[in-house]
Amino acid sequence: MPFATRDGTRIYWKREGVESRPALVLLNSIGTDMALWETTLPHLLPAFHILRIDTRGHGASDAPEGDYSLPMLAADVIAAMDAAGIAKAAVAGVSLGGMIAMQLALDHGDRITGAALICTSATMDKTAWTDRVAKVRAEGTAGIADLAMGRFLSPGFTAAHPSVAESVKRGLLDMADAGYAGCGAAIRDMALIDRLPGLSLPVLVVAGSRDTSTPYAGHGEHLIAAIPGAKLATLDAAHLAPIESPRPLAGALRDFFLADTKREEAADTLFEAGLVNRRRVLGDEWVDRSLAKRTPFNHDFQAMITRIAWNEIWGRPGLDDRTRRLLVVAITASLGRWEEFELHVRTGLARDGFTREELKEVLMQLAIYAGVPAANTGFAEAGKIIAAMDEETR
């Protein structure tokens, strides 16, 4: 089993998915382990390289005695990322996992590319958590199991999926009491809310509409207000959203973390569509030469005109290619854009886009509506092109 060891404590981690995909770290709530994400995982793996971690005190990770802190738990995640060879990653955490995600973003912002804060808070009741930690240290997790289960899952979900609910409860009862109490102390002592306005990375706040532990009112709303630019997604779920709403949660994470990738994919699709039109109108030889001349300086411009001019305009159904060619010839001659005029006259004649007689008629029309001087130069430039083409065919 893969472990990262930090200050003498072993942290269990598991890496899944294609390594070349964007890295996403998944963190569990208090009282659960990485299995919390089991039903959400299939919907995330096609898009991400996943690193799941058992928080200190949970699952297969060690559970040392004493109070833990959010900075300690965040440092554990960094140690696991280092052990897994992941330099940077987005992070998604549920409840305690979301608190750790906030601490990670604040303390290790150079390693975190974005954060999804799921059914979590930065403003928990300190007295309530003081009492809960004391109860667990006195009675074990059995002393708070019914309270926790009443908040973990909605009554409707528990009734429909009793075996799932029983498995979640069994995991809570089987965990180390020291681990729950230690992490409870971290929640009790967290100091996040006043630092959140300093976050500059993308943040998604995910609220469960049936979450009674950290409802949007009083919890998620404060995160949205405090974190600059934070986005909100609301799911039909109680506190453990990865169990109750795996597919919608995965969709929200994909849409948020891969927004830039989706834009790039859309731009690539438009570019390829534009390239088809560009090759049809101008020919492969000319287009290949043009693409070969791209430089870092003009690359974005070339991509833009292919996406917009060649896809959006030349791809419209209202006019055929012949009409559009003749319009371009008339417009470029009227504006004195002779390099573009030469390109479209040459390719139009060479690719049977229009005849020499039609070209002449366009320039005659041009003389009336754009001026004799423009038509005069147009005839001269067109004459050079025709002469050169005739010479090439001899």
C-alpha positions in Angstrom: 0.0 0.0 0.0 1.3 3.5 -0.8 2.0 5.7 2.2 3.5 9.1 2.7 5.1 9.6 6.1 5.2 13.0 7.7 6.2 13.7 11.3 6.1 10.0 12.0 2.5 9.6 10.8 1.7 7.4 7.7 -0.9 8.9 5.3 -2.5 6.4 2.9 -3.0 7.5 -0.7 -4.2 6.0 -3.9 -3.7 7.2 -7.4 -6.0 6.3 -10.3 -6.6 7.3 -13.9 -4.5 8.5 -16.8 -1.4 10.4 -15.6 -1.5 12.9 -18.5 -4.9 14.2 -17.5 -5.4 17.1 -15.0 -4.7 16.1 -11.5 -7.5 16.2 -8.9 -7.1 15.5 -5.2 -10.2 14.1 -3.4 -10.5 14.5 0.4 -13.0 12.8 2.7 -15.3 14.2 5.4 -14.7 13.5 9.1 -15.9 10.1 9.9 -15.4 8.6 6.4 -12.5 7.6 4.3 -11.6 7.7 0.6 -14.4 5.2 -0.1 -16.7 8.2 0.2 -15.8 8.9 -3.5 -16.3 5.4 -4.7 -19.5 6.0 -6.7 -18.4 9.4 -8.0 -15.1 8.1 -9.2 -16.3 6.5 -12.4 -17.7 9.8 -13.5 -14.4 11.6 -12.8 -11.8 9.2 -14.1 -12.4 9.9 -17.9 -11.4 13.5 -17.2 -8.9 13.5 -14.4 -5.9 11.9 -12.9 -7.2 11.2 -9.4 -5.3 11.2 -6.1 -7.5 10.0 -3.1 -6.2 10.4 0.4 -7.3 9.0 3.8 -7.1 12.0 6.1 -5.0 11.5 9.2 -6.9 9.5 11.7 -9.2 7.9 9.0 -9.1 4.8 6.9 -5.7 3.2 6.5 -3.8 6.3 7.6 -2.4 6.4 11.1 -4.4 8.0 14.0 -2.0 9.5 16.5 -3.4 10.7 19.8 -3.9 14.4 20.5 -5.4 17.4 18.7 -4.8 17.8 15.0 -4.9 21.1 13.1 -5.9 22.2 9.6 -2.4 23.3 8.8 -1.2 19.8 9.9 -3.8 18.1 7.7 -3.0 20.3 4.7 0.7 19.5 5.1 -0.3 15.8 5.0 -1.9 16.3 1.7 1.2 18.0 0.3 3.3 15.0 1.5 0.9 12.6 -0.3 1.1 14.7 -3.5 4.9 14.6 -3.3 4.9 10.8 -2.7 2.6 10.4 -5.8 4.7 12.7 -7.9 2.1 15.3 -8.4 3.4 18.9 -8.5 0.1 20.7 -8.8 -3.5 19.7 -8.6 -7.0 20.9 -8.1 -8.6 19.7 -4.9 -12.2 18.8 -4.0 -13.1 18.1 -0.4 -16.3 17.3 1.5 -16.9 18.8 5.0 -13.6 18.5 6.8 -12.0 17.8 3.4 -13.3 21.2 2.2 -11.8 22.9 5.2 -8.5 21.2 4.4 -8.9 22.4 0.8 -9.2 26.0 2.0 -6.1 25.6 4.2 -4.2 24.1 1.3 -5.2 27.0 -0.9 -4.1 29.5 1.7 -0.8 27.8 2.8 0.2 26.0 -0.4 -1.3 28.1 -3.2 1.7 27.4 -5.5 0.6 23.7 -5.4 -3.2 24.1 -5.8 -4.8 25.1 -9.1 -8.4 25.4 -7.9 -10.6 24.2 -5.1 -14.1 22.7 -4.8 -15.6 23.2 -1.3 -18.4 20.6 -0.9 -20.9 20.8 1.9 -18.5 22.6 4.1 -18.0 25.7 6.2 -15.4 28.1 7.6 -17.7 29.1 10.5 -18.6 26.1 12.7 -19.8 26.3 16.2 -16.7 26.1 18.5 -18.7 25.1 21.6 -20.5 22.3 19.8 -17.3 20.8 18.5 -15.6 21.1 21.9 -18.4 19.0 23.3 -18.3 16.5 20.5 -14.5 16.0 20.8 -14.9 15.4 24.6 -17.8 13.0 24.0 -15.8 10.9 21.5 -12.8 10.8 23.8 -15.0 9.6 26.6 -17.4 7.3 24.7 -15.8 6.6 21.3 -17.4 7.2 18.0 -20.5 5.2 19.1 -21.4 8.2 21.3 -21.9 10.4 18.3 -22.8 7.9 15.5 -26.6 8.5 15.5 -26.1 12.2 15.5 -23.6 12.0 12.6 -25.7 9.6 10.6 -28.8 11.9 10.9 -26.8 14.6 9.1 -24.7 12.5 6.7 -27.5 11.2 4.6 -31.1 12.4 4.0 -33.9 10.2 5.4 -35.2 9.4 1.9 -31.8 8.2 0.7 -31.3 6.1 3.8 -34.7 4.5 3.4 -34.1 3.7 -0.3 -30.5 2.5 0.3 -30.3 1.0 3.7 -27.2 -1.1 2.9 -25.3 2.0 1.9 -26.3 3.9 5.0 -25.3 0.9 7.2 -21.9 0.7 5.5 -21.3 4.4 6.2 -22.3 4.0 9.8 -20.1 0.9 10.2 -17.1 2.8 8.8 -17.7 5.5 11.4 -18.0 3.0 14.3 -14.9 1.2 13.2 -12.6 4.2 12.8 -10.1 5.1 15.5 -11.6 7.3 18.2 -8.4 9.3 18.4 -8.6 10.0 14.7 -12.1 11.4 14.9 -11.4 13.4 18.0 -8.1 14.8 16.6 -9.9 15.9 13.4 -12.7 17.3 15.5 -10.2 19.5 17.3 -9.0 20.7 13.9 -12.6 21.7 13.0 -13.0 23.3 16.4 -9.9 25.4 16.1 -10.0 26.3 12.5 -9.2 30.0 11.6 -10.1 30.4 8.0 -12.9 32.9 7.4 -10.8 36.0 7.9 -8.2 34.8 5.4 -10.5 33.7 2.6 -10.7 37.2 0.9 -7.0 36.7 0.1 -7.6 33.7 -2.1 -6.9 34.3 -5.8 -7.5 30.8 -7.3 -10.7 29.5 -8.8 -13.1 28.3 -6.1 -16.4 26.4 -6.4 -18.7 26.2 -3.5 -21.0 23.1 -3.7 -24.1 23.2 -1.4 -26.5 20.3 -0.7 -30.1 21.4 -0.7 -30.9 18.8 2.0 -27.7 19.3 4.0 -28.5 20.0 7.7 -24.9 20.0 8.9 -23.5 22.8 6.7 -26.5 24.2 4.9 -26.0 27.1 2.4 -27.7 29.5 4.8 -25.2 30.2 7.5 -22.3 28.3 5.9 -22.0 28.2 2.1 -23.3 31.8 1.8 -20.4 33.0 4.0 -17.9 31.2 1.7 -19.4 32.8 -1.4 -19.3 36.2 0.3 -15.7 35.9 1.5 -13.9 34.3 -1.5 -13.4 36.6 -4.5 -15.1 35.2 -7.6 -16.3 32.0 -6.0 -19.0 30.1 -8.0 -21.9 28.2 -6.5 -23.4 24.9 -7.4 -26.4 23.4 -5.6 -27.1 19.7 -5.5 -30.1 17.6 -4.4 -28.2 16.0 -1.6 -27.6 15.9 2.2 -24.1 16.3 3.7 -22.3 13.4 1.9 -23.0 14.6 -1.7 -20.6 12.1 -3.3 -22.8 9.3 -2.1 -26.2 10.9 -2.7 -25.5 12.7 -6.0 -22.4 11.2 -7.5 -23.2 12.0 -11.2 -24.3 15.6 -10.7 -21.4 16.3 -8.4 -18.9 14.9 -10.9 -20.5 17.0 -13.6 -20.2 20.1 -11.5 -16.5 19.4 -10.9 -15.8 18.6 -14.5 -17.6 21.8 -15.7 -15.7 23.9 -13.2 -12.2 22.5 -13.3 -12.1 21.8 -17.0 -13.8 25.1 -18.2 -10.5 26.3 -19.9 -10.0 22.9 -21.4 -13.5 22.9 -22.8 -12.9 26.3 -24.3 -9.7 25.1 -25.9 -11.5 22.0 -27.3 -14.3 24.2 -28.7 -11.8 26.5 -30.3 -10.0 23.5 -31.8 -13.3 22.3 -33.3 -14.0 25.7 -34.8 -10.5 25.9 -36.2 -10.7 22.5 -37.9 -14.1 23.4 -39.4 -12.7 26.6 -40.7 -9.7 24.9 -42.1 -12.0 22.7 -44.2 -13.6 25.8 -45.8 -10.2 27.5 -46.2 -8.8 24.5 -48.1 -11.8 24.2 -50.3 -11.7 27.9 -51.3 -7.9 28.5 -51.5 -6.5 25.0 -52.0 -4.3 22.7 -49.9 -1.0 24.1 -51.3 -1.7 27.7 -50.4 -3.1 26.8 -47.0 -0.2 24.5 -46.2 2.3 27.3 -47.1 0.3 29.8 -44.9 0.3 27.4 -41.9 4.0 26.7 -42.3 4.7 30.5 -42.0 3.0 30.7 -38.6 5.1 32.2 -35.8 4.5 32.7 -32.1 3.7 36.3 -32.9 1.0 35.7 -35.5 -0.2 32.2 -34.4 -3.2 33.5 -32.5 -4.3 35.8 -35.4 -4.1 32.9 -37.9 -6.2 30.7 -35.5 -8.7 33.5 -35.1 -9.3 34.2 -38.8 -9.6 30.4 -39.5 -12.2 30.1 -36.7 -14.2 33.2 -37.5 -13.6 34.2 -41.2 -13.3 30.7 -42.6 -15.7 28.9 -40.3 -18.3 31.5 -39.3 -18.5 33.4 -42.6 -17.4 31.1 -45.4 -19.4 28.3 -43.7 -22.7 30.2 -43.7 -25.3 28.7 -46.0 -26.8 31.9 -47.4 -24.3 32.4 -50.3 -22.4 30.0 -52.4 -18.6 30.1 -52.7 -18.7 31.7 -56.1 -20.7 34.7 -54.9 -18.6 35.1 -51.8 -15.4 35.0 -53.9 -16.7 37.8 -56.2 -17.7 39.9 -53.2 -14.3 39.5 -51.7 -12.7 40.6 -55.0 -14.9 43.7 -55.2 -14.4 44.7 -51.5 -10.6 44.2 -51.5 -10.3 46.2 -54.8 -12.5 49.0 -53.4 -10.3 49.2 -50.2 -7.0 48.8 -52.1 -6.2 45.6 -50.3 -4.2 44.3 -53.2 -2.4 41.4 -51.6 -5.7 39.9 -50.6 -7.2 40.8 -54.0 -4.4 38.9 -55.7 -5.0 35.8 -53.5 -8.7 35.6 -54.3 -8.4 36.5 -58.0 -5.7 33.8 -58.5 -7.4 31.1 -56.5 -10.8 32.0 -57.9 -9.6 31.7 -61.5 -7.3 28.6 -60.8 -10.0 26.7 -59.0 -12.9 27.5 -61.3 -14.4 29.8 -58.7 -15.4 32.3 -61.4 -14.5 33.1 -65.0 -12.4 35.9 -66.4 -15.5 37.3 -67.9 -17.2 37.4 -64.5 -14.1 39.0 -63.0 -14.2 41.7 -65.7 -17.8 42.5 -64.9 -17.1 42.8 -61.2 -14.4 45.4 -62.0 -16.7 47.3 -64.4 -19.3 47.4 -61.6 -16.6 48.5 -59.2 -15.8 51.5 -61.4 -19.3 53.0 -60.9 -19.7 52.3 -57.2 -16.2 52.5 -55.8 -14.5 54.8 -58.4 -12.6 54.6 -61.6 -9.2 54.8 -59.9 -9.9 51.7 -57.9 -11.2 49.8 -61.0 -8.2 51.0 -63.0 -5.8 49.5 -60.5 -8.0 46.4 -60.2 -7.8 45.8 -64.0 -4.0 46.3 -63.9 -3.5 43.9 -61.0 -5.8 41.3 -62.4 -4.1 41.6 -65.8 -0.7 40.8 -64.1 -2.2 37.8 -62.4 -3.8 36.5 -65.6 -0.6 36.9 -67.6 1.4 35.1 -64.9 -1.1 32.2 -64.9 -1.0 32.0 -68.7 2.8 31.9 -68.5 2.7 29.1 -66.0 0.5 26.9 -68.2 2.7 27.2 -71.4 
